[in-house]
Amino acid sequence: MLRGIRTLELREFEKGKEIEGLGKVAPGMLVSHEFFMGDRFQYDIPRGPFHSSRDWLTAELNIVMLDQKAIMDSFEDEDDKEDVEEVITVAKKLLFLIPKVFPPSLDEPETTVLYHHDLHLKNILVSEEGEITAILDWECVSAMPLWMTTKVPRFLDEPVREEEPQRDTYADETPEQAAAAAERRHDPDYLDSEGKNSPYFIRKMEYEATQLRKVYKATLRQLWPGCPQGEETLMEVNFHHAVSQCDGIWVKMAGRWADRVLAGESIRLEDA
């Protein structure tokens, strides 16, 4: 367990000198896409370490509003400003919600854990025996709030499929499909369909991800006995989703979600 929301960085050392603390890490600014994409790196805003989810998400929403104000200043047509004004309005609603979703706590800096935001199959290397040999893409791995661990990793975010697909009930690859697969066998993105057509492989992946999600959640409960379940995690996770979507194509959904939560409801973002 760690304390505070931040990215960990290796301590500096002098070349050619033995340093006792070499290999240790220290808390640093939060390195994430939301903080450095586009012109956001130039904004004069807090970048961490943050003491709490409240401080972290307040900073993200302030970045969204600064971004939108910069966009608005570049527009000459008043009609173009309507979309920007909508994003700013939704961001302000979410800012107003923060004390409700993340009330002040005496237990600060907040307890955090290492969190990999982009843990999909391409970032997991395995041996021929199926053992994990490396995890890639560490530049944005950070110490994040415990509630973030209730979100399954990306490689497990598949549709639910409880019934295991039976291999013999699926058609074999056509000669053309087999030839195309053979050409891609050394491609880093190649995934073996075991000689069957694509529906078999897709459904097998869904089934295996469904079973692994159960293992993930059971392991999480073992490591974190107080892990909140169901409705207890709903608000924090959905708030984070709303912040991530409030300046994109789902801004209206984020706005509806904020309105309903302000009215006392507890719903998923996608249901708003």
Backbone bond lengths (Angstrom), bond angles and torsions (degrees), N, CA, C in turn:
res aa  C-N    CA-C-N  psi(-1)  N-CA   C-N-CA  omega(-1)  CA-C   N-CA-C  phi
1 M - - - 1.459 - - 1.534 109.93 -
2 L 1.319 115.32 147.26 1.455 121.72 179.43 1.525 108.67 -123.61
3 R 1.317 115.76 -179.04 1.462 121.43 178.06 1.515 109.29 -132.21
4 G 1.337 116.39 132.02 1.453 120.85 177.86 1.516 112.71 87.99
5 I 1.329 115.16 152.66 1.464 122.86 -178.85 1.514 107.67 -98.44
6 R 1.341 115.46 114.91 1.458 119.29 -173.94 1.519 109.13 -166.55
7 T 1.320 115.73 169.68 1.453 121.52 170.58 1.523 107.58 -99.56
8 L 1.318 116.54 138.00 1.458 120.66 179.48 1.518 109.42 -87.57
9 E 1.329 115.97 138.92 1.458 119.45 -179.45 1.528 109.29 -133.05
10 L 1.335 116.16 150.04 1.461 120.53 177.65 1.519 109.44 -69.07
11 R 1.336 115.46 139.25 1.459 119.43 176.74 1.523 109.69 -68.39
12 E 1.318 115.74 146.41 1.458 120.09 179.48 1.529 109.90 -72.87
13 F 1.316 115.96 150.82 1.461 120.32 177.10 1.517 109.29 -144.56
14 E 1.315 114.71 156.21 1.455 120.19 -178.25 1.520 109.95 -83.28
15 K 1.306 115.78 134.97 1.448 120.85 -178.06 1.526 110.76 -61.37
16 G 1.330 116.12 132.81 1.457 121.27 177.11 1.509 115.26 84.50
17 K 1.333 118.39 0.68 1.452 121.13 -179.74 1.515 110.20 -113.80
18 E 1.329 115.15 142.42 1.459 120.11 176.11 1.523 108.46 -78.43
19 I 1.287 116.64 126.33 1.463 121.59 -178.90 1.519 108.88 -117.71
20 E 1.334 116.39 124.75 1.461 120.33 -177.60 1.523 111.77 -59.87
21 G 1.330 117.29 -37.07 1.461 120.64 -176.20 1.517 114.37 -88.42
22 L 1.346 117.68 8.93 1.454 120.44 -178.12 1.528 110.35 -59.31
23 G 1.306 115.54 133.43 1.457 119.49 -178.43 1.513 112.24 96.37
24 K 1.331 117.76 -15.15 1.457 120.78 176.77 1.518 109.10 -81.82
25 V 1.306 115.79 160.55 1.461 119.68 -179.40 1.514 110.11 -120.02
26 A 1.314 115.64 157.97 1.457 121.96 179.40 1.519 108.67 -129.70
27 P 1.329 117.08 153.59 1.468 119.55 178.97 1.517 111.13 -68.73
28 G 1.334 115.50 140.04 1.455 119.80 178.90 1.514 110.93 -136.18
29 M 1.332 115.83 -170.29 1.450 120.60 176.67 1.523 109.66 -63.74
30 L 1.325 116.11 156.09 1.456 120.96 179.27 1.529 109.24 -77.60
31 V 1.322 115.95 118.43 1.462 121.28 178.03 1.523 107.68 -99.54
32 S 1.320 116.91 107.86 1.454 120.93 178.91 1.520 109.36 -151.57
33 H 1.331 114.21 157.41 1.462 121.27 -178.30 1.528 111.22 -53.77
34 E 1.323 116.85 -40.03 1.466 121.52 -176.53 1.524 111.96 -63.51
35 F 1.330 117.30 -24.31 1.458 120.27 -175.29 1.531 113.99 -96.76
36 F 1.335 118.52 -18.20 1.461 116.94 -175.59 1.523 115.44 -127.00
37 M 1.342 120.01 -2.23 1.466 118.70 -178.82 1.528 110.63 -70.32
38 G 1.336 115.17 148.61 1.470 120.31 178.72 1.516 112.04 59.72
39 D 1.332 115.97 -132.58 1.467 121.27 -179.32 1.527 112.56 -89.89
40 R 1.330 117.33 4.14 1.464 119.53 -173.54 1.524 113.09 -64.29
41 F 1.320 116.97 -24.97 1.456 119.54 179.70 1.528 111.34 -64.23
42 Q 1.340 116.72 -22.19 1.464 120.77 -177.16 1.532 112.77 -86.29
43 Y 1.330 117.77 -11.61 1.458 119.50 -174.45 1.528 111.47 -71.96
44 D 1.311 114.82 142.96 1.471 121.27 178.73 1.527 109.03 -88.65
45 I 1.320 115.54 82.12 1.467 121.26 -178.16 1.536 108.74 -137.70
46 P 1.325 117.69 159.09 1.472 119.69 176.38 1.531 110.78 -61.53
47 R 1.320 115.92 139.95 1.462 120.78 -178.83 1.527 112.06 -126.17
48 G 1.313 116.73 12.77 1.445 120.22 177.05 1.524 111.67 95.23
49 P 1.355 115.07 174.49 1.464 126.16 -0.17 1.527 112.28 -62.07
50 F 1.338 115.85 144.79 1.464 121.98 179.02 1.528 109.55 -101.58
51 H 1.309 116.35 142.82 1.459 121.32 179.90 1.520 112.82 -78.20
52 S 1.341 117.14 -23.35 1.462 118.51 -171.75 1.529 111.00 -153.95
53 S 1.338 115.15 163.96 1.472 121.17 173.25 1.516 109.69 -57.83
54 R 1.310 115.55 -37.27 1.475 120.96 -178.97 1.535 110.66 -59.38
55 D 1.334 116.93 -47.77 1.466 120.70 -179.07 1.531 111.47 -67.33
56 W 1.322 115.86 -41.41 1.473 120.85 -178.71 1.525 111.61 -62.73
57 L 1.322 117.46 -50.19 1.461 120.67 -175.89 1.530 111.76 -73.92
58 T 1.326 117.71 -27.53 1.466 120.49 172.08 1.525 109.94 -61.93
59 A 1.345 116.30 -43.26 1.466 120.37 178.54 1.527 110.60 -63.06
60 E 1.329 117.67 -42.21 1.472 120.31 -179.97 1.527 111.08 -62.51
61 L 1.324 116.93 -42.39 1.467 119.63 -179.77 1.523 111.25 -68.47
62 N 1.332 117.79 -35.48 1.463 119.95 176.09 1.523 111.08 -65.28
63 I 1.336 116.94 -34.87 1.464 120.66 175.87 1.531 110.14 -63.72
64 V 1.343 116.06 -43.72 1.466 120.46 178.95 1.527 110.27 -57.37
65 M 1.341 116.75 -44.95 1.470 119.65 -177.85 1.520 111.95 -68.74
66 L 1.341 117.54 -38.81 1.463 119.89 176.33 1.522 110.68 -63.07
67 D 1.321 115.44 -40.97 1.464 121.14 178.30 1.528 110.97 -59.65
68 Q 1.314 115.92 -46.45 1.464 120.22 -177.38 1.529 111.94 -69.42
69 K 1.313 117.11 -35.38 1.472 119.72 177.84 1.527 110.68 -66.81
70 A 1.338 116.93 -36.84 1.466 120.46 176.52 1.526 110.46 -65.01
71 I 1.344 116.27 -40.13 1.464 120.54 177.70 1.529 110.22 -64.59
72 M 1.328 116.28 -42.50 1.465 120.63 -178.55 1.526 110.96 -61.95
73 D 1.319 116.71 -39.28 1.469 120.43 -178.64 1.529 111.87 -64.86
74 S 1.338 116.31 -21.70 1.467 119.35 -178.67 1.525 112.43 -88.26
75 F 1.340 117.56 -10.06 1.463 121.32 -179.06 1.529 110.81 -86.69
76 E 1.325 115.63 144.23 1.453 120.87 173.80 1.521 111.46 -107.07
77 D 1.320 116.55 -30.41 1.466 122.29 -179.51 1.527 109.81 -85.00
78 E 1.334 116.59 125.97 1.466 120.92 -179.10 1.524 112.23 -61.27
79 D 1.350 116.93 -32.23 1.466 119.61 -178.92 1.527 111.57 -63.79
80 D 1.337 116.40 -31.11 1.463 120.49 -179.40 1.528 111.93 -69.77
81 K 1.329 116.63 -18.94 1.461 119.99 -175.88 1.524 113.06 -81.97
82 E 1.331 117.45 -13.84 1.467 119.74 -175.85 1.522 111.96 -61.92
83 D 1.337 117.65 -43.76 1.458 121.00 -179.65 1.522 111.19 -63.64
84 V 1.325 115.79 -40.53 1.467 120.62 179.26 1.523 110.22 -64.32
85 E 1.323 116.86 -43.72 1.464 120.83 179.60 1.520 111.63 -62.44
86 E 1.349 116.53 -34.46 1.463 119.75 178.09 1.520 111.04 -65.69
87 V 1.333 117.31 -42.31 1.465 121.04 178.51 1.527 110.30 -61.72
88 I 1.320 116.91 -44.83 1.467 120.79 179.88 1.525 110.66 -62.20
89 T 1.331 117.01 -40.89 1.467 121.12 178.59 1.523 111.37 -61.58
90 V 1.338 116.39 -44.55 1.465 120.18 -179.99 1.528 110.40 -66.77
91 A 1.333 117.57 -40.83 1.466 120.55 178.36 1.526 110.76 -60.68
92 K 1.328 116.94 -39.05 1.469 120.52 178.56 1.537 110.99 -66.34
93 K 1.335 116.78 -38.14 1.467 120.18 176.68 1.532 110.57 -61.20
94 L 1.338 115.58 -43.07 1.458 120.02 -179.46 1.536 110.82 -67.22
95 L 1.317 116.69 -37.79 1.469 119.47 175.46 1.522 111.11 -60.61
96 F 1.326 115.66 -40.36 1.465 120.71 179.14 1.530 111.17 -64.82
97 L 1.336 116.27 -29.54 1.461 121.60 -178.39 1.528 113.63 -78.12
98 I 1.318 117.79 -20.87 1.463 120.62 -171.48 1.527 113.68 -53.36
99 P 1.349 120.53 -46.42 1.472 118.78 179.55 1.531 113.15 -61.96
100 K 1.333 116.98 -27.54 1.467 120.70 178.97 1.526 111.03 -74.42
101 V 1.336 116.11 -42.42 1.464 120.64 -177.13 1.524 111.56 -81.75
102 F 1.324 116.47 -36.33 1.464 121.56 -177.94 1.527 109.91 -126.78
103 P 1.333 118.03 75.43 1.463 120.45 -179.30 1.524 111.46 -64.94
104 P 1.333 117.90 154.19 1.473 120.98 179.28 1.526 110.72 -56.84
105 S 1.318 115.44 147.21 1.459 121.06 -179.66 1.518 109.47 -134.54
106 L 1.332 116.03 147.57 1.459 120.79 176.25 1.524 110.68 -77.91
107 D 1.338 116.52 -16.31 1.459 121.92 -177.52 1.521 110.01 -89.89
108 E 1.326 116.04 70.65 1.451 120.98 179.24 1.531 109.09 -131.10
109 P 1.343 120.17 146.67 1.454 125.32 3.75 1.525 112.52 -61.10
110 E 1.338 114.93 147.45 1.458 122.33 -176.41 1.530 111.60 -63.27
111 T 1.335 116.41 143.62 1.457 121.36 175.73 1.526 109.87 -66.63
112 T 1.327 116.35 131.89 1.466 120.88 -176.59 1.531 110.21 -136.52
113 V 1.329 115.67 169.02 1.468 122.41 176.49 1.522 108.87 -140.33
114 L 1.332 116.80 160.57 1.453 119.78 175.52 1.525 109.76 -64.35
115 Y 1.320 115.58 134.72 1.465 120.41 -175.66 1.523 109.28 -136.38
116 H 1.335 115.80 125.70 1.470 122.05 177.76 1.528 107.50 -98.88
117 H 1.328 116.54 113.01 1.470 121.08 -172.21 1.521 112.83 -76.98
118 D 1.353 118.01 -14.60 1.462 120.00 -172.07 1.533 110.70 -132.92
119 L 1.318 116.37 50.17 1.459 121.32 -175.17 1.530 110.12 -88.14
120 H 1.338 115.69 75.31 1.464 120.47 175.39 1.522 108.70 -103.98
121 L 1.329 117.33 175.67 1.462 121.43 -172.30 1.527 113.20 -60.25
122 K 1.323 117.99 -32.33 1.468 120.11 -179.21 1.521 111.96 -67.96
123 N 1.312 118.00 -18.28 1.456 121.39 179.92 1.527 113.31 -100.03
124 I 1.331 116.63 10.18 1.468 121.46 177.63 1.524 108.09 -120.69
125 L 1.335 117.09 116.36 1.456 121.37 178.73 1.528 109.09 -98.59
126 V 1.326 115.61 137.70 1.465 120.42 179.08 1.523 109.64 -130.37
127 S 1.328 115.46 156.97 1.455 121.47 177.82 1.520 109.52 -83.39
128 E 1.330 116.25 176.08 1.456 120.81 176.90 1.527 111.08 -61.81
129 E 1.342 116.03 -25.70 1.467 120.52 -179.95 1.528 112.10 -85.27
130 G 1.341 117.40 -1.10 1.455 120.92 178.65 1.508 114.60 87.90
131 E 1.333 118.40 9.59 1.461 121.49 178.50 1.529 109.91 -87.09
132 I 1.324 116.37 138.99 1.466 120.57 178.31 1.525 109.15 -68.48
133 T 1.327 116.86 126.60 1.464 121.22 -179.58 1.530 112.65 -109.47
134 A 1.329 117.58 -21.96 1.467 119.15 -179.84 1.524 110.50 -165.66
135 I 1.329 114.58 151.33 1.458 122.82 171.29 1.525 106.88 -116.08
136 L 1.329 117.84 129.48 1.459 122.18 -176.81 1.529 112.04 -103.18
137 D 1.347 113.95 172.06 1.473 122.24 171.77 1.529 111.86 67.82
138 W 1.328 115.56 62.07 1.467 121.60 -176.09 1.523 113.80 -94.97
139 E 1.333 118.95 -2.13 1.461 118.20 -170.58 1.529 113.70 -62.65
140 C 1.349 118.13 -26.51 1.468 120.08 -179.93 1.533 112.52 -111.48
141 V 1.341 117.55 10.01 1.466 119.71 176.23 1.522 108.38 -66.64
142 S 1.334 115.80 127.84 1.464 119.96 -173.09 1.524 111.45 -140.08
143 A 1.320 115.29 167.07 1.459 121.09 171.45 1.517 107.71 -80.68
144 M 1.329 116.88 113.86 1.451 122.28 -175.01 1.522 110.52 -121.82
145 P 1.347 117.95 162.71 1.465 121.23 -177.45 1.528 112.60 -57.81
146 L 1.322 115.83 149.32 1.462 120.70 -179.76 1.524 112.15 -55.10
147 W 1.335 117.42 -37.15 1.465 119.03 -176.11 1.523 112.35 -63.50
148 M 1.348 118.04 -20.29 1.464 120.28 177.54 1.521 111.48 -66.05
149 T 1.326 117.91 -25.36 1.466 120.39 -178.85 1.523 111.85 -71.84
150 T 1.322 118.67 -12.91 1.467 120.02 176.67 1.531 111.32 -74.87
151 K 1.334 117.04 -10.44 1.463 121.68 172.94 1.526 107.64 -87.21
152 V 1.321 117.33 126.05 1.460 119.05 -177.96 1.527 109.87 -69.33
153 P 1.343 118.08 151.74 1.468 120.75 176.78 1.522 110.99 -59.14
154 R 1.311 116.05 158.65 1.471 120.67 -174.49 1.524 112.67 -58.77
155 F 1.337 117.42 -35.46 1.466 117.83 -176.37 1.528 112.22 -71.55
156 L 1.337 117.25 -10.52 1.461 120.96 176.11 1.526 112.65 -103.61
157 D 1.314 116.42 0.66 1.469 120.54 -177.31 1.527 109.77 -86.18
158 E 1.326 115.59 74.54 1.462 123.11 -178.27 1.534 108.89 -124.42
159 P 1.337 117.60 161.63 1.470 119.74 175.05 1.531 111.25 -58.39
160 V 1.327 116.38 151.94 1.466 121.45 -179.98 1.524 110.16 -72.94
161 R 1.337 116.67 131.21 1.464 121.68 174.49 1.522 107.60 -145.28
162 E 1.322 117.00 104.49 1.456 122.11 -177.29 1.526 113.08 -84.12
163 E 1.324 117.41 -27.28 1.458 120.26 -176.51 1.530 110.20 -92.13
164 E 1.314 116.33 124.51 1.461 120.65 -178.82 1.531 110.87 -69.27
165 P 1.330 118.20 128.41 1.470 119.91 178.91 1.530 110.19 -68.04
166 Q 1.306 116.78 135.60 1.459 122.22 -179.81 1.534 109.41 -90.16
167 R 1.298 115.67 117.36 1.465 121.51 -173.10 1.532 113.22 -54.44
168 D 1.312 115.69 -41.23 1.475 119.29 -174.11 1.523 113.34 -70.35
169 T 1.323 116.77 -13.53 1.464 119.12 -178.92 1.527 112.33 -88.58
170 Y 1.339 117.36 -1.44 1.464 121.05 -178.09 1.527 110.16 -107.49
171 A 1.301 115.15 150.19 1.466 120.95 -178.73 1.527 110.72 -71.33
172 D 1.340 115.30 151.13 1.457 120.36 175.60 1.526 110.11 -73.62
173 E 1.314 115.58 161.88 1.463 120.39 172.78 1.530 109.33 -61.08
174 T 1.292 116.45 146.24 1.463 120.55 171.87 1.527 107.69 -74.43
175 P 1.315 118.54 160.55 1.479 120.51 176.96 1.532 111.89 -55.01
176 E 1.324 115.98 -37.50 1.472 119.19 179.39 1.526 110.64 -65.80
177 Q 1.345 116.96 -42.89 1.460 120.40 178.95 1.522 110.97 -65.18
178 A 1.333 117.29 -41.09 1.462 121.26 179.21 1.522 111.10 -63.13
179 A 1.356 116.81 -40.72 1.465 120.49 179.22 1.528 110.86 -65.51
180 A 1.343 116.33 -41.11 1.474 120.03 178.12 1.515 110.91 -64.52
181 A 1.348 116.91 -39.09 1.451 121.13 178.93 1.523 111.16 -65.08
182 A 1.326 116.91 -39.68 1.463 121.13 -179.50 1.532 110.78 -62.94
183 E 1.317 116.51 -37.10 1.464 120.41 179.50 1.527 111.95 -68.12
184 R 1.317 116.33 -26.73 1.475 120.83 -176.60 1.525 112.81 -98.03
185 R 1.321 117.79 5.31 1.464 120.60 -171.27 1.527 113.09 -60.70
186 H 1.338 117.04 -29.93 1.469 120.17 179.94 1.532 112.33 -97.62
187 D 1.311 116.31 5.91 1.461 121.52 175.63 1.531 108.49 -72.88
188 P 1.362 118.64 131.58 1.467 120.70 179.61 1.531 113.62 -56.41
189 D 1.344 116.33 -26.02 1.464 119.98 -178.58 1.528 112.55 -91.48
190 Y 1.317 117.57 2.63 1.465 120.57 -175.96 1.530 111.10 -71.54
191 L 1.333 116.18 135.12 1.459 122.66 174.96 1.526 108.29 -127.05
192 D 1.316 116.00 126.73 1.456 121.84 -175.01 1.527 110.72 -72.81
193 S 1.339 116.48 124.95 1.465 120.82 179.07 1.523 112.07 -92.60
194 E 1.339 116.24 9.76 1.463 122.28 175.19 1.528 112.86 58.51
195 G 1.320 116.63 33.37 1.454 120.53 176.24 1.513 115.08 77.30
196 K 1.323 117.27 4.95 1.466 120.68 -179.27 1.529 110.25 -107.59
197 N 1.330 115.82 168.76 1.461 119.33 -179.70 1.529 110.83 -73.40
198 S 1.315 116.06 167.97 1.464 120.80 -172.14 1.533 114.59 -61.55
199 P 1.345 121.66 -35.26 1.476 118.37 178.63 1.527 113.43 -57.60
200 Y 1.341 117.00 -35.70 1.471 119.25 178.62 1.519 110.42 -62.64
201 F 1.323 116.40 -47.85 1.453 120.10 -177.47 1.533 111.15 -63.72
202 I 1.320 116.91 -43.77 1.469 121.26 -179.60 1.524 110.63 -60.26
203 R 1.339 116.63 -46.02 1.463 120.09 -177.81 1.518 112.01 -71.40
204 K 1.325 116.32 -31.29 1.461 118.94 176.00 1.519 110.51 -66.28
205 M 1.328 117.16 -41.84 1.468 121.29 177.22 1.523 110.67 -62.09
206 E 1.323 117.58 -41.63 1.471 121.23 178.90 1.525 110.61 -63.49
207 Y 1.343 116.09 -42.57 1.467 120.48 -179.81 1.530 110.61 -64.44
208 E 1.325 117.31 -46.34 1.455 120.51 -178.20 1.530 111.28 -66.33
209 A 1.336 117.14 -38.68 1.463 119.95 177.58 1.522 110.70 -64.46
210 T 1.331 117.30 -38.05 1.469 121.30 178.55 1.523 110.39 -61.73
211 Q 1.334 117.35 -43.48 1.464 120.74 179.93 1.531 111.16 -69.26
212 L 1.324 116.58 -38.80 1.461 119.99 -179.69 1.531 112.21 -69.98
213 R 1.320 117.19 -29.55 1.470 119.69 175.32 1.522 110.37 -61.21
214 K 1.332 116.31 -38.63 1.466 120.02 178.34 1.527 110.23 -63.95
215 V 1.326 116.35 -40.82 1.464 120.50 178.31 1.530 109.98 -64.90
216 Y 1.336 115.70 -43.22 1.471 120.51 179.70 1.526 110.76 -59.01
217 K 1.321 116.63 -47.67 1.464 120.56 -177.44 1.525 111.82 -68.46
218 A 1.336 116.98 -37.24 1.464 119.97 177.72 1.522 110.85 -66.31
219 T 1.330 116.34 -41.06 1.466 120.80 178.65 1.517 110.79 -66.40
220 L 1.336 116.44 -39.15 1.458 120.59 178.10 1.527 110.69 -61.28
221 R 1.335 116.78 -40.26 1.471 119.86 178.49 1.523 111.89 -66.28
222 Q 1.341 116.93 -32.57 1.464 120.38 177.26 1.527 111.15 -69.54
223 L 1.326 115.75 -43.77 1.463 120.09 -178.24 1.523 112.33 -75.05
224 W 1.315 116.31 -28.43 1.469 122.16 -177.58 1.532 107.40 -131.82
225 P 1.341 116.75 83.18 1.468 120.52 -175.84 1.526 113.88 -55.38
226 G 1.330 117.28 -29.07 1.455 120.19 179.85 1.512 113.68 -89.99
227 C 1.319 116.65 15.46 1.470 121.09 -177.16 1.520 110.75 -55.05
228 P 1.338 118.01 120.44 1.466 119.61 178.85 1.514 111.39 -67.94
229 Q 1.311 115.84 149.43 1.456 121.50 -177.40 1.530 110.58 -121.14
230 G 1.330 116.03 150.94 1.467 121.63 171.18 1.511 113.81 54.37
231 E 1.326 115.95 -119.66 1.457 122.24 -173.13 1.525 112.51 -61.78
232 E 1.358 116.69 -26.86 1.454 119.06 -177.34 1.524 112.09 -64.93
233 T 1.320 117.96 -31.97 1.461 120.71 -179.69 1.519 112.35 -94.90
234 L 1.299 117.04 -9.29 1.458 121.27 -171.88 1.515 112.71 -57.16
235 M 1.320 117.57 -47.83 1.451 121.32 -172.49 1.527 112.61 -66.65
236 E 1.350 117.53 -47.68 1.462 119.84 -178.07 1.519 112.17 -63.06
237 V 1.327 115.85 -47.48 1.462 120.29 -177.80 1.528 111.02 -64.57
238 N 1.320 117.27 -43.58 1.460 120.03 -179.26 1.520 112.09 -70.38
239 F 1.319 117.20 -31.83 1.464 119.41 175.12 1.526 109.66 -62.56
240 H 1.316 116.17 -45.00 1.470 120.14 178.93 1.527 110.46 -60.81
241 H 1.352 116.91 -42.21 1.467 120.17 176.67 1.531 110.45 -60.18
242 A 1.323 116.92 -43.43 1.467 120.59 -178.32 1.520 111.04 -62.62
243 V 1.336 117.01 -41.64 1.462 120.47 177.70 1.521 110.33 -61.60
244 S 1.335 116.58 -41.86 1.463 121.35 -178.90 1.524 112.32 -65.85
245 Q 1.342 117.03 -27.57 1.460 121.34 -174.14 1.518 114.14 -103.64
246 C 1.328 117.89 -5.56 1.471 118.68 -169.69 1.524 113.88 -71.85
247 D 1.346 118.23 -14.59 1.467 118.63 176.97 1.523 111.49 -113.55
248 G 1.343 115.61 21.91 1.456 119.79 -179.96 1.515 111.85 -123.02
249 I 1.325 116.14 -154.91 1.465 119.95 -175.05 1.523 112.02 -71.87
250 W 1.349 118.00 -14.55 1.464 120.70 -179.13 1.518 112.01 -100.61
251 V 1.333 117.35 23.36 1.462 120.31 -177.95 1.527 111.91 -59.53
252 K 1.324 117.85 -38.77 1.469 120.19 -178.86 1.525 110.47 -65.87
253 M 1.338 116.75 -39.41 1.457 120.35 178.08 1.528 110.33 -65.05
254 A 1.331 117.08 -41.45 1.462 120.64 177.61 1.525 110.75 -61.92
255 G 1.333 116.31 -38.60 1.463 120.43 178.37 1.514 111.81 -66.26
256 R 1.345 117.05 -42.89 1.473 120.14 178.54 1.532 110.60 -64.26
257 W 1.331 115.99 -39.67 1.473 119.79 179.00 1.524 110.32 -61.81
258 A 1.338 116.27 -45.59 1.467 120.28 179.84 1.533 110.97 -60.89
259 D 1.329 116.97 -42.40 1.466 120.51 179.74 1.531 111.26 -61.65
260 R 1.328 116.60 -41.93 1.464 119.83 -177.23 1.521 111.77 -72.32
261 V 1.334 116.51 -35.21 1.471 119.11 176.67 1.527 109.79 -68.82
262 L 1.326 116.97 -39.70 1.464 120.58 176.37 1.528 111.13 -61.60
263 A 1.335 115.67 -28.71 1.474 120.52 178.93 1.530 112.20 -83.15
264 G 1.336 116.38 0.01 1.468 119.46 175.52 1.514 115.54 102.93
265 E 1.347 118.16 2.48 1.460 120.01 179.71 1.532 111.30 -83.74
266 S 1.323 115.35 161.21 1.470 121.89 174.39 1.520 106.86 -128.57
267 I 1.333 116.32 101.04 1.462 121.44 -174.30 1.517 110.51 -135.74
268 R 1.343 115.36 162.59 1.448 120.58 173.36 1.528 109.46 -77.08
269 L 1.329 115.60 150.78 1.459 119.73 179.71 1.520 111.34 -57.44
270 E 1.341 117.24 -43.56 1.462 119.74 -175.83 1.523 113.12 -69.52
271 D 1.337 117.49 -12.30 1.460 121.01 177.63 1.526 112.68 -92.18
272 A 1.326 116.81 -3.47 1.475 120.35 -176.18 1.531 110.29 -77.76
